[in-house]
Amino acid sequence: MLPTTLVNSGSQGNGVLSPRDAARHTAGTKRYKYLRRLFHFRQMDFEFALWQMLYLFTSPQRVYRNFHYRKQTKDQWARDDPAFLVLLSIWLCVSTVGFGFVLDMGFFETIKLLLWVVFIDCVGVGLLIATLMWFISNKYLVKQQNRDYDVEWGYAFDVHLNAFYPLLVILHFIQLFFINYVIISDSVIGYFVGNTLWLIAIGYYIYVTFLGYSALPFLKNTAILLYPFALLIMLYLISLACGWNFTKMLCSFYKYRVK
């Protein structure tokens, strides 16, 4: 069940914490509590994290509705439970091993691929995107330039993780069943299927990211986050016209990186 929408007792009438309680809700304190819980698996709500992963595919709006509840009950938009991150990491490892198996990589090559995917594709790119979106949203999208209304960096990173999970499942799991027998062939159907999966995956990333920032009531003009759809569709059509196979290029790149 979803948490109830109770207002934190330490909050003022407008939902802002009193000065006495504010010190206990600083970014450093929240970060410390979050990292500390990484080593206490019994304190993590894995069942709720699985619920979020399911609804990121079927109804991502419901996931972000829960972020509203967290803001009202704990005065923070970002997750305070690392269970989602832990499950995402496990899924990332399992799917990458499957990817290495499909590409006929050896043990050490698969380990190198795993390290690349985890620390570059997920964490590195995620930190970059989260920081960029955190800066842009606070600089240009906040309705009122008031420090009581700002996008938490942790929330920006959560939005990336939410959007990255469906992309990961589509490209690192569903796609695996088609790579060797369909996608990497030199036929039209091969690059059509592969590029269409890329279109769906990146399109889903853009959409879930848009939902994440449009869920914040103090942001404006969040519809601009949907503008990359136009570029995505244009690249998709050009790739089909030119016969570019994105999956085949990615497989060649990964094989080159793990040599």
C-alpha positions as CSV (number, residue, x, y, z in Angstrom):
1,M,0.0,0.0,0.0
2,L,1.0,3.6,-0.6
3,P,2.1,5.7,2.4
4,T,-0.6,8.1,3.9
5,T,-0.5,11.8,3.1
6,L,0.2,13.0,6.6
7,V,2.1,16.3,7.1
8,N,5.2,16.1,9.2
9,S,4.6,17.3,12.7
10,G,7.8,19.3,12.7
11,S,6.6,21.3,9.6
12,Q,5.1,24.7,9.6
13,G,1.7,25.4,8.0
14,N,3.2,25.9,4.5
15,G,5.0,22.6,4.6
16,V,8.5,24.2,5.4
17,L,10.4,22.8,8.4
18,S,10.9,25.0,11.4
19,P,14.4,26.3,12.0
20,R,14.9,23.8,14.9
21,D,14.1,20.8,12.7
22,A,15.8,22.1,9.6
23,A,19.3,21.2,10.9
24,R,18.2,17.5,11.0
25,H,17.1,17.6,7.4
26,T,20.2,19.0,5.7
27,A,21.5,17.5,2.5
28,G,24.5,16.1,4.3
29,T,22.3,14.4,7.0
30,K,20.0,12.9,4.4
31,R,22.9,11.6,2.4
32,Y,24.5,10.1,5.5
33,K,21.3,8.3,6.5
34,Y,20.9,7.0,2.9
35,L,24.4,5.6,2.7
36,R,24.2,4.1,6.1
37,R,21.2,2.1,5.2
38,L,23.1,0.5,2.3
39,F,24.7,-1.8,4.9
40,H,21.4,-2.7,6.7
41,F,19.4,-4.9,4.3
42,R,16.8,-5.7,6.9
43,Q,15.8,-2.0,7.0
44,M,15.2,-1.8,3.2
45,D,11.7,-2.2,1.8
46,F,12.5,-4.5,-1.2
47,E,8.8,-5.3,-1.7
48,F,8.0,-1.6,-2.3
49,A,11.0,-1.2,-4.6
50,L,9.8,-4.1,-6.7
51,W,6.4,-2.4,-6.8
52,Q,8.1,0.7,-8.2
53,M,9.9,-1.2,-10.8
54,L,6.7,-2.8,-12.0
55,Y,4.8,0.5,-12.2
56,L,7.6,2.2,-14.0
57,F,6.5,0.1,-17.0
58,T,2.7,0.1,-16.5
59,S,2.0,3.4,-14.7
60,P,5.0,5.6,-13.9
61,Q,2.7,8.4,-12.7
62,R,1.9,6.3,-9.6
63,V,5.6,6.0,-8.8
64,Y,6.0,9.8,-8.7
65,R,2.8,10.1,-6.7
66,N,4.6,8.3,-4.0
67,F,7.4,11.0,-4.1
68,H,4.7,13.5,-3.2
69,Y,3.8,11.4,-0.1
70,R,7.5,11.2,0.9
71,K,7.7,15.0,0.7
72,Q,4.7,15.4,2.9
73,T,5.8,12.8,5.5
74,K,9.6,13.2,5.5
75,D,10.1,16.6,3.9
76,Q,12.3,15.3,1.0
77,W,11.6,14.4,-2.5
78,A,14.5,12.0,-3.0
79,R,14.3,8.4,-1.8
80,D,15.5,7.7,1.7
81,D,15.6,3.9,1.1
82,P,18.4,2.5,-1.1
83,A,16.4,-0.7,-1.9
84,F,15.6,0.5,-5.4
85,L,19.3,1.2,-6.1
86,V,20.3,-2.2,-4.7
87,L,17.8,-4.1,-6.9
88,L,18.8,-2.0,-9.9
89,S,22.4,-2.9,-9.3
90,I,21.6,-6.6,-9.1
91,W,19.5,-6.4,-12.3
92,L,22.3,-4.5,-14.0
93,C,24.8,-7.2,-13.1
94,V,22.6,-10.1,-14.2
95,S,21.6,-8.5,-17.5
96,T,25.2,-7.6,-18.3
97,V,26.4,-11.2,-17.7
98,G,23.6,-12.3,-20.1
99,F,24.8,-9.7,-22.6
100,G,28.3,-11.0,-22.3
101,F,27.1,-14.6,-22.8
102,V,25.1,-13.6,-26.0
103,L,28.2,-11.8,-27.4
104,D,30.3,-14.9,-26.6
105,M,32.7,-13.1,-24.3
106,G,35.0,-14.9,-21.9
107,F,35.0,-14.6,-18.1
108,F,37.4,-11.7,-17.8
109,E,35.9,-9.9,-20.8
110,T,32.5,-10.2,-19.1
111,I,33.9,-8.7,-15.9
112,K,35.4,-5.8,-17.8
113,L,32.0,-5.3,-19.6
114,L,30.2,-5.4,-16.2
115,L,32.6,-2.7,-14.7
116,W,32.1,-0.5,-17.8
117,V,28.3,-0.8,-17.7
118,V,28.1,-0.2,-14.0
119,F,30.6,2.6,-13.5
120,I,30.4,4.4,-16.9
121,D,27.0,3.7,-18.5
122,C,24.9,3.8,-15.2
123,V,26.8,5.7,-12.5
124,G,29.0,8.0,-14.6
125,V,26.4,9.0,-17.1
126,G,23.8,9.1,-14.3
127,L,25.9,11.5,-12.2
128,L,26.4,13.7,-15.3
129,I,22.8,13.8,-16.3
130,A,21.5,14.2,-12.8
131,T,23.9,17.2,-12.2
132,L,23.0,18.8,-15.5
133,M,19.2,18.4,-14.9
134,W,19.6,19.6,-11.3
135,F,21.4,22.8,-12.5
136,I,19.0,23.4,-15.4
137,S,15.8,22.8,-13.4
138,N,16.9,25.0,-10.5
139,K,18.3,27.7,-12.8
140,Y,15.5,28.0,-15.4
141,L,12.4,26.0,-14.4
142,V,11.7,27.0,-10.8
143,K,8.7,29.3,-10.6
144,Q,9.9,31.3,-7.7
145,Q,13.6,31.8,-7.0
146,N,13.3,30.9,-3.3
147,R,15.6,28.5,-1.5
148,D,12.5,26.9,0.0
149,Y,11.7,25.7,-3.5
150,D,14.5,23.8,-5.2
151,V,15.2,20.5,-6.9
152,E,17.2,18.2,-4.7
153,W,20.2,16.6,-6.4
154,G,19.2,13.3,-4.9
155,Y,15.8,13.6,-6.5
156,A,17.4,14.4,-9.9
157,F,19.5,11.2,-9.5
158,D,16.4,9.2,-8.6
159,V,14.6,10.5,-11.7
160,H,17.6,9.2,-13.8
161,L,17.4,5.8,-12.0
162,N,13.7,5.6,-12.7
163,A,14.2,6.4,-16.3
164,F,17.2,4.1,-16.7
165,Y,15.5,1.0,-15.4
166,P,13.0,0.5,-18.3
167,L,15.8,1.4,-20.8
168,L,18.0,-1.3,-19.1
169,V,15.3,-3.9,-19.3
170,I,14.5,-3.2,-23.0
171,L,18.1,-3.0,-24.2
172,H,19.8,-5.5,-21.8
173,F,17.1,-8.1,-21.5
174,I,14.4,-8.0,-24.2
175,Q,16.9,-7.3,-26.9
176,L,19.1,-10.2,-26.0
177,F,16.6,-12.7,-27.4
178,F,16.9,-11.0,-30.9
179,I,20.6,-10.1,-31.2
180,N,22.2,-13.2,-32.6
181,Y,19.3,-14.4,-34.8
182,V,17.7,-11.1,-36.0
183,I,19.3,-7.8,-35.1
184,I,23.0,-8.2,-36.0
185,S,22.1,-9.8,-39.4
186,D,22.7,-7.7,-42.4
187,S,19.0,-7.6,-43.3
188,V,16.5,-4.8,-43.3
189,I,14.5,-6.5,-40.6
190,G,17.6,-6.7,-38.4
191,Y,18.3,-3.0,-38.1
192,F,14.6,-2.2,-38.1
193,V,14.0,-4.4,-35.0
194,G,17.2,-3.2,-33.3
195,N,16.7,0.5,-33.9
196,T,13.0,0.3,-33.0
197,L,14.0,-1.2,-29.6
198,W,16.4,1.7,-29.2
199,L,13.6,4.2,-30.1
200,I,11.3,2.7,-27.5
201,A,14.0,2.5,-24.8
202,I,15.3,6.1,-25.2
203,G,11.7,7.4,-25.7
204,Y,10.7,5.8,-22.4
205,Y,13.7,7.4,-20.7
206,I,12.7,10.8,-22.0
207,Y,9.1,10.3,-20.9
208,V,9.8,9.0,-17.4
209,T,12.3,11.9,-17.0
210,F,9.6,14.4,-18.0
211,L,7.1,12.8,-15.5
212,G,9.7,13.2,-12.8
213,Y,10.2,16.9,-13.2
214,S,6.6,17.7,-14.1
215,A,5.6,16.1,-10.7
216,L,7.3,18.9,-8.9
217,P,4.6,21.6,-8.3
218,F,7.1,24.4,-8.1
219,L,8.6,23.9,-11.6
220,K,7.3,25.5,-14.8
221,N,7.6,24.8,-18.5
222,T,8.6,21.2,-17.9
223,A,7.1,20.3,-21.3
224,I,10.4,21.3,-22.9
225,L,11.8,18.1,-21.6
226,L,9.8,16.3,-24.2
227,Y,11.4,18.2,-27.1
228,P,14.2,15.6,-27.5
229,F,11.5,13.3,-28.9
230,A,11.6,15.2,-32.2
231,L,15.4,14.7,-32.5
232,L,15.0,11.0,-31.5
233,I,12.4,10.3,-34.1
234,M,14.5,12.2,-36.7
235,L,17.6,10.1,-35.9
236,Y,15.4,6.9,-36.0
237,L,14.1,7.7,-39.5
238,I,17.6,8.6,-40.8
239,S,19.0,5.4,-39.3
240,L,16.5,3.3,-41.2
241,A,17.1,5.2,-44.4
242,C,20.9,4.8,-44.1
243,G,20.8,1.3,-42.8
244,W,22.6,2.1,-39.5
245,N,22.3,-0.7,-37.0
246,F,22.7,0.9,-33.5
247,T,22.8,-2.5,-31.7
248,K,25.5,-3.9,-34.0
249,M,27.5,-0.7,-33.4
250,L,27.1,-1.0,-29.7
251,C,28.2,-4.7,-29.7
252,S,31.3,-3.8,-31.7
253,F,32.0,-1.0,-29.3
254,Y,31.7,-3.2,-26.2
255,K,33.9,-5.9,-27.8
256,Y,36.5,-3.3,-28.5
257,R,36.4,-1.9,-24.9
258,V,36.9,-5.3,-23.2
259,K,39.9,-6.4,-25.3
